[in-house]
């Protein structure tokens, strides 16, 4: 089952849904960061949630979720765009705690703390930011509570990551269902019952359900149409050019010191764990470009 996202709306316009399959994306995140199983599940659930929320936002904004807790994992940062890209990391990727009730104990790993939701316009402008206490630290319930109580949109969220005995991600995905203005409370109650009786998101993905099938199963009694389908993937915005910019920002003194020590300038992107090294010739060229004499002096 390929990583893919779908958005649907019921024919009467009262319920909207987003579902996503993120198996490859979550395993990509695991490999990049070397996460242990509990951290793999926590990061995967957060990345999946970020994609679901980003799909309900504006076209030109980035969605950011920061979970901070007092448990051994400490926190997770996950970002997603409406284009279906996501990136993120766990503060302590080597976190693994004993299972609880036969499941990976993400809530225990995260502990008590808070969730910060940010919508950041890509072209500048006012940023939306909301901070709420964590309900359980299990991610899905925290997002649903934030949406229902803070954003005042009745919402159900399910996110899940199935980690295999070898530590790899076997299946991952999630869904978000929201009652829109005009939705009947009874219809939302029946939907809630249906969600409670349905298999978990990772089980739905494991048994071959794509995002449209997941929404079709949950919205069973409501005729609905697909508004959009798109691929999703782990993708970072870091680049060698941005690393050069960061080195320039260090200033000429620091760059000269590195050259004196004969060391390359090294930087690792925390979002994707890509390591960058700028070697001596390029470092010297950067330094020369910064200390060029007569720069603007005749203006
Ligand atoms: Zn990166």
Boltz pocket constraint, residues with backbone or C-beta under 6 A from the ligand:
constraints:
  - pocket:
      binder: B
      contacts: [[A, 236], [A, 237], [A, 238], [A, 269], [A, 270], [A, 271], [A, 272], [A, 273], [A, 274]]
      max_distance: 6.0
